[in-house]
Amino acid sequence: MVFDGILFSLIVGFLRKGNLRALAQLKLKWGWIFPLLLVVELAVFMLQNDIKSLGQISGSIYIVVYVLGLLFLFINRKDPGFILILIGVFLNFLVIAVNGGRMPVSMEAASVLEPRYVETLKQTLYAKHQMLTSSTNLGFLGDIIPLSNPYPRTQIISIGDVIMNIGIFIYIQFLMLKHPAAKKSVETSVIIKGGEINEK
C-alpha cells in the first residue's frame, strides 16, 4: 500500500505541474535507516519459512524494525505530513506488538485475494501476517479493509495504512510543489539589450 500511495502522490504532483528537483536537496535525519530496515524485512520474509530459528524470532524482528522506523519518523516529525505517517505506522505497530509481532488479517477481507494467499496464511508464515481470530487483540487495527475492482491492485489494508498514506501524500506534494527547490524555475531568463542576448 505504501508504494501505491507514493505512486498516486507522484502522479497528482505532476498533474499539478510539480517537479522532483527537491529530491536532490532532501535531507532527512537517519535517512540511511529506511533502506536498511526494508532490506532486513525483505530478508526475513524470504527466509523465515526455510530457516526454522529465523521463523521463531521473526515476530520479534518485525517489532524491532517498527520501533526503529518510528524513531526515524519521530526525529523527522517536523517535516510536512510526517506526524500523520508516524500515527499510521504507530497504529500498525501497536496491533502487531500486541499480537506477537504479526499483523492480523481478516479472512473475510482476504476473500478478495487469490485463494492461494489464504491457504498460505493458514499453513505457513507469510510476511508479517497472521489470521485474525476471536482471540486477536485490537483486531479493528488489523488488515480489515479490502480493496478490489475498480481499484487497480487487489489488496487488504489497515486503518493505519490509510492514515500513513495521507501523510505520504502531503509530504510528496510539499516536495513537488512547495519546497524551495521545487519553486525554482529551470528556465533561463533571456534579456535582449542593444542586439545582444544576455543570460541571467
Secondary structure, 3 states (H helix, E strand, C coil): CHHHHHHHHHHHHHHCCCCCHHHHHCCCCCCCHHHHHHHHHHHHHHHCCCCHHHHHHHHHHHHHHHHHHHHHHHHCCCCCCHHHHHHHHHHHHHHHHCCCCCEEECCCHHHHCCHHHHHHHHHCCECCEEECCCCCCCHHHCECEEECCCCCCCEEECHHHHHHHHHHHHHHHHHHHHCHHHHCCCCCCEEEECCEEEEC
